[in-house]
Amino acid sequence: MRETDEQGLFWRMGHFIYRYRRAVFGVWCAIFIGMGVFAVQAPSMLKDNGFTPVGSDSDRGLKLMQEQLQIAPVMLDIVYESSDGESLLSESKREQIMNTLTELRQTSYVSSVSFRDVGRSEVRNDVTVVTVTMNLEADEAIEKFASIRKLIPDPPGIKAYVTGSTAVFYDVQEASKRDIIKSEIIGLPIALIVLLLVFGTWLAGILPLVVGMLSVTTTLGIIYFIALGTDSLSNFLPNMVSMLGLAVGIDYALFMVSRFREELNVQVDVGQAVAMTAQKAGKSIFFSGVAVLIGLIAMAFIDLALFQSLALGGVLVVSMSVIVGNTLLLALLGMLGERINRYAVIPKRWRSRKKDHNRDESGNSFWGRVAYAVMKRPIPIVLLLCTVLIACIWPVLNMNIGIPDAKMLPPKYESRYGSDLMTEVYDERELNPIQLIVKAKEPFHEERTIEAVTKLTETLKGVQGVQRVDSYLTALPNVPNTQAKSQALQNEQLQQQLKASHLVNDSHMLVSIVSNVGADGEEAYDLVRNLRAIDSAELDILVTGTAAYRLDIVDRITSALPYVVLFILAVTYVVLFIAFRSVILPLKAVFMNVLSLGASLGIVVLVFQHGYMADLLQVTSTGIVVAMLPVIIFCVVFGISMDYEVFLLSRIAEEYERTGDNERSTAEGLKKTGSIITSAAFILIVVVGAFIFTDNELMKAIGLGLSVSVLLDATLIRLFLVPALMKLMGRANWWAPRWARFASSKDTVE
């Protein structure tokens, strides 16, 4: 949108804020103190990882198994590793281990404690696993996990590692709390240094940090109250709020403070400077915020709590950043006035020399010279850069997506290390069987049911990828026929044994399938699809288990993805068309964002899937890219990258409206925004890039993808592609139907 001197809605808002600046400041101080109390408690309120495909076949099957077969909803695996390599499989060692768990076994919520022997290989005898089943809901288990862990001591000469979904989720929750602090310790000091170098004074440099911190704190406080009424918010939410809030809040405040200092030099008083800052920069960050919100809202289209939680947190914190920037920041600017230029960090004489050094003899800045130089050779530059960016996109074509498990965490966490030990010692296919919860029309011991289950078993054995099929009938290997099996199953003692093994209950039965493919990947997903396609008129079947669970997550993502992409592209185009009243500019902006986004995702694939620079970035390369990652990067990065496009194009449009000269407008727009956008981009890269060095692999990948995208956007795209394409399109950049043009438009192209 064009920045004009017209005293519109934002000017009147700025004038109002200035008039009541002390009251506005007081209200925000109260909000900050009040919300700060609850903000620190918000991460502890979030106990769900957000990956559960609620209502899917796998989810309904799992719940039915818990309700009908009394399968415990929570299981822990305690992995024991001998310190000296001694075998842990002897009876004496087993007894020693079990004796250390006496106190745990006596708790009211533990239903069973047993050694896991099925599926174990002979690779390492110095490792063994004890499985603990508990009659707790998942969120209850996470709440009690710290106290449960204290009941699991290390036997002499043996180290115990607790793993399983509950342990992993607990560690992710704890990592999230530490990651927020760690990222702020890394990012905020560097951001402050950059802000001080940009503005040269302490007050101007600190204000953007105030806006970022206040936006995050207030949002987390709001999330605390939302979490009181729901248990479906993902524990990844605080990380997203911190990352986005600091990055966007600091960026928006940077543009506001910079514009206010400009307006102080041309307006008659501080009040007019505040009002005009709101009219120009305030309006810009409003439209920029809308651009970011488009992608965040689109994430909510995917029916997974993870995406809906991140969408909620993102919408709240970006909206809060815009609100704080257009209220509290304006009030602070009004209260400080000319004093914002006091307390210089850099001597004024040195700053003057630096400013003069960036200009040539004709008065053109470095950014203007770059723009004119690029516009002299637009075609080679466009071809070269498009080739480079497409080359970066190329790895996306071979992206191998998967669902995160303990590998979300680095090996220093015991839940991750324990999981790695289990994978080494046990057959992963035995650890993660595909499970069918089967409901018959008659009880399990009736002949009709036995015949139907026998037929189903034979059908399952013929499906490609199935290695072994187990059911309650497996307990009767030597019983010759259906009638004899029915009679044998009338035995009350056998029935109790089968029920205690969670295999049957009246007309519900469990059928387990051990596959000869893994629990993740297309082969596993195809097997689940084939199993679900089996038609059994006599039986109602739900396919669940790890592979089915992961398939349902992937299907939820892929089925909604076209609508997400279409919504983002279409709405972004409409918003930019309304802002700039141009048909071509929004198309170019969307196209260039897709290029930078695709290139950044390609680099993420190289790092996380193929392991390039993994050691340098402290990343555990697992050969997959988390399935949620492309969606999150697309939704978040698209909006963030559009920020700088909006700020740059708004200045170019302002100059074009004044001069009608396309080339001069491009150079002037880049000259006036080059330094401030580069500083803003660097700050965002620092704040978001700090998450690369945290412990959550998903947040690492988001941080890397966002940092790379902004880096590409602030360098290759804004410095080279934008001027080159503006030159090639000429006056066509500004064409719009007559009904859509600004009243004072100088464009006469039809």
N, C-alpha and C positions, 0 to 999 in steps of 0.2 A: 504494500500500500504506500501511496505517496505521503511524504511528510510535508505538511503545509502550515502556513501561519494562520490559517482560519481558526477562529475561536469557537471550536466545536465542543462536543460532549466531553472529550478528555481534557480540554482546556478548562472548562467549567469545573470538572472534577478536581483538577490540580489546584485551581483557585480556592475551592472549598477546603481541600486538605491543608493548604497554606494558612487559611484563616483560622482553622481549628487545630493547628499543628501540635500544640502541647496536649490537647485532649486526645488526639489520635495516638501520640506517643505514649501517654499514660495507659490507654486501653490496651495497646500492644504489650506493654510491660506486664500488665496484669495477666494477659493471655499467656505470655511466655512463661511466667512463673507458675501459673496454674497448670498449664499443659506439661511443663517440664517434669512435674512430679509424676505424672502418669506415663510420660514418654519413656522413661527409663524402665518401666515395668512392662511395656508393650511386647518386647521380644519374648518374654517368658510366658505370655498369654497365648502364643501361637505354637500349637503342638502338631499340626497336620503338615505333611510335606506337600500336599496339594496334587499328588499324582494319581490318586484313586479315581478310576472312571466310574463314578457313582451311577448305578442303574444299568450298567452293562451286564452281559452274560457272566463275565468273570466275577464281577462284584456280587451279583445276585447269587451265583453259585457258591461263593465263599460264605456269604451270610446264611445260606440254606444249610451248608455243612456245619456251621456253628450252631444253628438252631436245632436241626434235626439229628445230627450225629454227635453233638456235644464236643466237636473239635474245638480245642482251646483257641480263643482269638489271638493270644499272644504267646510267642515262643522265643526263648533266648537260647543261643548256642554259646557254651563256655568252652573255648578252645584252650587246651592245656599243652604246653610245649616244655619238654625237658631241658633244663639249663645245660646239662652235660651230655646230651645225646642218648641217655639211657632209655630203653623201651618203657612205654607207659601202658603196654597191653597186658602185663601180668596181673594176676588176681590181687597180689599185694599192693601194687600201685593203684589199681582201681579202688580197692578198699580205702587206701590212704586218701585218694581224691574225694571219694564219697563221704568220708568222715568230716572233711572240711566243710561240707555243705549241709551238715545237720541242722544248723540254725535256719538256713534258707528253706529246707524241706518242712520245717515246723511252722512256717508262716501260713496264714489262713488262705492266701490267694494262690499258692503253688499247688498244682494238682498232681504233677508227676516230675520226677527227675530220673533220667536214664541215659546210659551211654548210647551213642549213635554208632552202630556197627554196619548198617546197610550201606552198600555202595563204597565202602572204604577200599583203597588200594594198598599195596604193600610198599609204597614209595617210602614212607617215613613211619617207623614204629615209635618215634619219640614224640608223636603228636596224637592226641585223642580228643574226642569231643563229647561233652555232656549236654543233653537237650533238656531244657526246663520249660514246662508248659504252665501257664498261669491263667486263672479265671479273672482276668482284668480286661477292660476295654483298652484300646490302643493309647488313648490320651491319658487314662489312669496310669498305665504302665510307664509312660514317659514321666509323669509327675513323680512316681515312686522310684524311678530308675536309680537315682543317686543313692537312696537308702538300700535298694536291692543290691547295687554294686558293692556296698560295704559288707554285705553278707557272703561275698565270694572272695575268700582270702587265697593267697598263693600257697600251695603246699610246699614243704621244704624241697628245694632243688627243682621246683617246677614253677613256670610262669603261666598265669591265667589271663586270657583275653576274652572279653564278653562281646559277642557280635549278634547279628540278627537285626531285623528291621527296627525294633524298638531301640536297640543300642545305637544303630546308625542315625535314626531320627534325633535321638538325644544329642549325639555328637554334632550333628548338623546344627541343631538349635544352639548349642554352646559355641560352635564355630561362628555362627551368625553374630552373636553378641560380641565376640572378640574381633571379628572382621570389621565391624563398624568402627570400633575404636582404632584398630590397626590402620584402616584406610584413611581415617581422619588424621592420625599421627603422621602418616606419609604425605598425604595430599595437601592438607591445609597449610602447613608452613611454606611449602613451595608455592602454593597459590598466593599466599600473602606476599612473598618476595616478588612475584610477578606483578601483583597489583601495585605494590610500592614503586616498582620500576616504571610501570605504566603511568601512574598518576604523580609520582614524585613527592607525595605528602602522606603523612600517617593517617589523617582522618579520611581522605578519599580512598586510601587503600584498604582500610578496615571495614568500611561500610558494606561492600559486597559480601564479606564473610559473615557479617551480622545478618544480612538477608538470608543467606544460605542456611546458616545454623537455625535461625528462627523458623524458616519454612519446614525444615526437617523435624524440629522439636514439636511444632504445633501439629504436624501431620501424624507423627507417632502418637501424640496424645489423643488425637481423634480416633486413631486405629485401636487404641486401648479400649475405648468405650464401645466401638463396633465389635471388638472381640468378646466383650461381655455377653453379647447377644447371639453369637454364632461360634461354632468350633470348626468352621470350614476355611479359615484363613490360613494360607501357607506360611510356614516359617521362613521362607525366602523373602517375604514381604519387607522386613526391616532393611535388608541389604539394598533392595531396589529403591526404597524411599530415600535412604541415605545417599546412594549413588546419584540418583536423578535430582534429588533436592539440592544437594550441594552444587552439582554441575550447572543445573539450570538456574538456580537462585543466584549464584555468583555471576553467571553470564549476564542475566537480565540486569542485575544491579550495576554491573560494569558498564553496560550501555547507558543506563539511566544517569549514573554519576558523570560519565564522560560528556553526555549531552548537556547536563546541568552546568558544567564548567564552561561549555561553549556559550550557553545562553546567558550566563553571568556577564559575558563580555559585550553582549549586544542588547540586552533588555534594560529597561530604565530602573528596575529594582528587583529585589530577591523574589517577591511575590510573582512578578511577571515571568521571571526565569523558571520558577517552579511550575507555573501554569503551562508555559511553552514546552518545558521538558515533558510534562504529562501529555501534551498534545502531540509531540513528535515521538520521543522515545517510549513513552507510556503506551501509546497506540501501537507502536512497533512490537513491543513485547507482548501485547495482548494478542495480536495476530500470530506472532511466533508461538505463543502458548497454545493457541487453537490448533496450529499445525502439528505440534507435539501431541496434543490430546487426541487427534484423529487416530494415530497409530495405537495409542494406549487403549482407546475405547474399542478398537477393532479386536484387540486380544481377548476381550470378554466374549466374543462370538464362539470361542472354543470352549466346549463344555467340560473343562477341567478346573478344579479349584485353584491350581497353580496360576493359570493365565488370568482367571477372574480376580484373584487376589492381587497379582501384579498390576492388572489394569486399574483396580480400585486404588491401590497405593500410588501408582503413577499419576492418575487423574487428580487425586487429592494433593499430592506434593507439587505438581506443576501448577495447578490452580492456585495453591497457596503461594507459590513463588511470584505469580503474576499479581495476586492481591497484595502481598507484602510490598512488592516493588512499587505498586501504584498507590499505596497508602502510607505505611510506615516509612519507607525510604524517602518519599516526597516530604513527609513531615520532618524527618531528620535533616534533609537538604534545606528546607525552609528555616529550621532552627539554626543551622550552622551558617548558612549564607556564605559570605566571602571568606569566613574562617576555614572553609574546606580547603583552601589553598595555603593554609599556614602549616607550620611544623614540617618543613621540607626534609625529605630523606636524601634527595640528590641536590647538590648546590645548583642554584638557579643559573649561574654562569655556564656550568657544564651542560645543563639541559638545553640551554640556548644554542651552544655549539653543536650538540647532537642533532637538534632540530634543523639547523642550517646545513649540516652535513648530509641530511637526507634530501636536500633539494639541489637541483642543478642551477645553472646561471639564469635560466628562464623562469625559475620558480616552481618547476614541476617536481613533485615528490618522487621517491623511489617507486611507489605503487603506480603512479601515473606513467612513469617511464616504462615500467614492465607492461602495462596495458597497451601502450602505443607500439611497443616492440612486438608484442604478440600479434596485434592486429595487422602488422605488415605481412605476416606469413600465416594466415589462419588455416589454410587447408592442410599443409604438412603437420602443423601442431595438432589439429583435430584428429588426423589419421594416426599419428604416432601415439597420442595419449589414449585414444580408444583401443588401439592394439595392446598397449600396456595393461590397461584396466581389464580388457577381455581375457588377457593371459592370466591375470590374477583371479578372475572368475572361474577359469577352467577347472580347478580342482573340485568345485562344487558339483560338477557332473558325476564324479565318482564318490560322492559323499556317502559314507556308511553310517546310518543313524542307528541309535540304540537308546535304551531306557536306562537311566542312572540307577545305581545301587550303592553299595559301599564305596565304589570307586569315585563317588562324588567327593570323597575326603582323601587327603594325602595319607601315606602309610604310617605316619607318626600317630594317628588316632588308632586306639586299640580295636575299635569295631572294624576298621578297614584292614588292619594287620591280621586280625582273627579271621576275617572273611578270606583274605588271600591264602592263609594257611589251610582253611577248609577246602578251597578250590584246588590246592596242591595235593591234598591227601585223599579227597573224596571225588568220585565221579560226579561231575556237575549235573549230568542227566538224572542220576539217582537222587541228588539233592533237590532237584526241581522237576518232579514228575508232572505230567498233565493230568488233571483230575476231572472226572465226570461225576457229577452228583445226579443220580438216576432216581426217578420216582415211578413206581409201578402202580397198576390199578389194584393189585392185591399184595398182601404181605410177602416179605422176601422168601419165606419158606414154602410158599404155595408152588405147585408144579407149573402153573401158567407163568409165574414170574421167573422161575428158574429157567424155563425154556426161552423166555424173552432175553434174559441176561446172557444165557449161553450163546444165543444167536448173535447178540450184540458183540460179545467178546470175539467170536469168530470173524465177524465183519471188521472189527477194529484191528485184528491181527493182519488183515489183508491190506490195510492202508499203508501206503509208502511212507517210510519214516518211523513206523512203530516197531520197537524192539521187543517189548514185553507188555503183557496186559495182566493186571492183578485185580481180583475182586474177592468177595466173600466166598465164592465157589472154589477159589484156589486152596482153601483150607480143606477141601474134600477131593484130593487128587486121585484117590483110588476107589471112589464110589462110582459104580458103573453107569447108572442111568438116572433120568430125571426123578423117577418115583423113589428110588433109593436115596437120592440126595434130599428129597423132600422129607422123607422119614428121618434121615440123620439130623436134619435141621430142626426137627421137633424137640430134640434134646435140649432141655432147659439150660444145662451147664454150657453147652456149645453156643447157644444163643447169647448167654451172658458174656462169654469170651469174645464173640464177634462184636457185641455192642461195646465192650470195654476197649476193643481195638478200633472203635469208631468206624466200623465198616458197614453196619446196618442199623436200622431202627424202623421197625414196622415196614412201611412200603418204600422207605428211602434207603439207597445203597450208594456206596462209593466204589468207583472203578478207577484204578490208577494206571497210567500209561507211561512207561519209560521209553523215551524215543532214542533214535540213533543220530539225532541232530541236537544242536545246542538249545538253550532256553531263549535265545535272542537271535534275531536275524530273519531273513526272508524264508529260509527253509523251515524254521520253527513256526513262523506265522502261516505259511502254506499248510503245514500239518494241522494246525488248529482250525483253519478254514475248512479243510477236508473233513475233519472230525465233526464240525458243526453242520456240515452238509449231509451227514448220515441221517436217513429217515427211519425212525423206529416208531411205528404206530402204537405199539404196546407200551412204550416208555417215554416219559418226558425227560429230556437230557439237557443239562447245562454244563458247558465245558469251561473249566476254570484252571487255576494253577499259574505259575510264573509266566509261561509263554503266552497263555490266553490273556492274562492281565496286561502284559506289555503290548500285545496286538491291539487290544481295545483302546489303549492310550494312543497308539500310532494312528488307528482308524479315526479317533476323535479329532486328532490334529489334522490329518490329511483331508478328511471330509469337509472341514470348516475352512481350510486354508484358501481355496479359491475365493470365498466370500470375503475373507480378511483382506487379501490382496486387492480385490476389486473395490472394496469399500475405501481402503486407504488411498489408492490411486485416484478414484473418482472424486471423493470428497476433497482431497488435497488440491486437485485441479480446480474444482469449483471455488474453494476458498481463495486460492491465488488469483483466479480469474476475477473474482469480486474485488480483491485487493488492488490488482494492477490494471484491470480492464484491458487485458491483452489475451489473445488466443495463443500466441507462440510462447511467451515467457513462461507460463505455467507448464506447458509441455516440455520445454527444455529443462526446467527445474526438476520435474519429475524424472525425466530421462537421466539426468546427471546424478540424481540421488540413487536411482537404481544401479547405475554403474559403480558408484562408491560403495554402496551397500553390498553388491555382489562381490566386489573385489575384497572387501573386508571379511566377508563370510568365507571366501576362498582361502584367505590367509589363516583364518581360524581352523579350517579343515587341515591345512598343511601342518599347523602346530599340534592340534589335539588328536587328529587321526593318524597323521604320518610321523609326528614327533620332531619336526624341524624346530630348532631353538627351544625344545621342551625343557631341557636342563637349565638354560639361561633364564627362562620365565618361571622356573620351579613348577612345571606342569607335569602331571602324570599322563603320558600318552597311552590310551587304552585301545586304540584302533577304531574308535567310533566317535561320532559327534552326537551329543545328547539331542534327542529328537525335538525337545522343546526349544533348543537354541536358535535354529533358523527363524522360527516364528518371533521369538523375543527380540532377536537382533533386527529383523525386518521392521517390526512394529515400533521399537524404541529408536533405532538408529535413523529410520526414515524421518521421523519428526524432528529429532535433534539436528540432523544435517540440514533439514529445511530451515532451521533457525537462521543460519548464516546466509542462506540464499535469500531469505526474506529481508534481512538487514541490508544486504548488498543491493538487491534489486530495488528496495525502497528508495535508496539514495540515488541510484541510476535513474529511476523513474522521476524523482524530484528534479534532477538536473535536466532530463529530457523535456519535462513539462516547461522548464524555464527557457531552454535554448533551442529545442527541436533538432539538435545535432546528436546523432546516435553515437558516433565515435567519441566525441568529447564527453558526452554523458557517461559512457562506460568508463573512460579514464578518470573522470572526476568522482564518480561513484566509488571506484576502487581506491582512489587516492584518499577520499574522506573516511572510508571505512577500513582500509587495509590494515593499519596499525592496530586499531581497537579489536577488529575481528580476529586477527592473528593472535593477539593477547588472550582474547576470550577462548579461542580454540585451544591454545596451549594450556590454559587453566583447566578447561574441561578434560583435556587429555591427561593432565596430571591427576585431577580428582578421580576420574573414572579409571584411569590406568592403575591407580593404587590398588584397585580390587584384583589386579592380576597377581599380586603378591599376598593375597589372603588364602584361606584354606578351603574354600568352597569352589569345586571345579566348575560348577555352572556359572557362578558369579565371575570367576576368572575369565571364562570364555566370553561372557557378556562384556566385561571390562575390556578385553582385548579387541573384540569386534567393534565396539563403540569407539575406542581410541583410534584404531586404524582407520575407520570410516571418517572420523573427524579430521584426522591427519591428511588423508587423501583429499577431503573436501576443502581443507584450508590451504592446500598447496597446489596439487595438480589441477584440480577442478576450478577453484576460484581464481587462481593466478593465471591459468593458461586457457582452460576450456571455455570459461565464461566469456572473456574478451574475444577469443577466436570465434565463437559461435555468434556473439553479438555483432561482430563485424560481418560474418557471412550472411546473416539474416537481414542486416541493414534496417530500413524503416519497417520491414515486415514484422520486426520484433513487437511493434506497438500497434499492430492492426487489431481491430475489434469491430464487430457490427456497430453500426451507427447508434443503435439504441443503448449499447452498453458502454459507450465512451464517456469519459469525464467531460463535463460541460465545457471546460477550457482546453480540451485536448488540442495539441498542435498537429496531431497526425491526420493526414488527409488521404492516406492510402485506402483504397476501396478493395 
